[in-house]
Amino acid sequence: MAASRRRRTTAIAAAVAAVALTAGLTTGCDAVNKALDCVQTAEAIADSVTDLQQAVENASNDPTQIDESLQSIDQNLNEIGDKTDNADLDKATEDMRKAVTEVQTAIKNGDQTPDISGVTDAAGELTKVCRP
């Protein structure tokens, strides 16, 4: 199951990267910047969400993995915020940050297998922003 999620996440990231790069090659500088921002976002978030999904699946073995994955997502979001001034991408990363905070709050309140659908949904929204 984790392998299929990983493949799906990787496929999404690859598709976003291809579309974003193609859009960047056919339009002006703003589109190129957006395309690069989106490629970086897709790669960082796809990897982090895959790690989070695996951590939740393995929570009974090592519950600290969830927190580490959430910290990784948060760090990636900070890096993305530093690299872009695209308003749509900023909004999508803020939505992702809110979803991460909700999972962190659930864990803090004792939920050892939190619902991460908000995080995966937010990751999907990030990919929508990257479409031309």
Sequence and secondary structure as in RCSB ss.txt:
>XXXX:A:sequence
MAASRRRRTTAIAAAVAAVALTAGLTTGCDAVNKALDCVQTAEAIADSVTDLQQAVENASNDPTQIDESLQSIDQ
NLNEIGDKTDNADLDKATEDMRKAVTEVQTAIKNGDQTPDISGVTDAAGELTKVCRP
>XXXX:A:secstr
 HHHHHHHHHHHHHHHHHHHHHHHHHS HHHHHHHHHHHHHHHHHHHHHHHHHHHHHTTTT THHHHHHHHHHHH
HHHHHHHH   HHHHHHHHHHHHHHHHHHHHHHTT SS   HHHHHHHHHHHHHT  
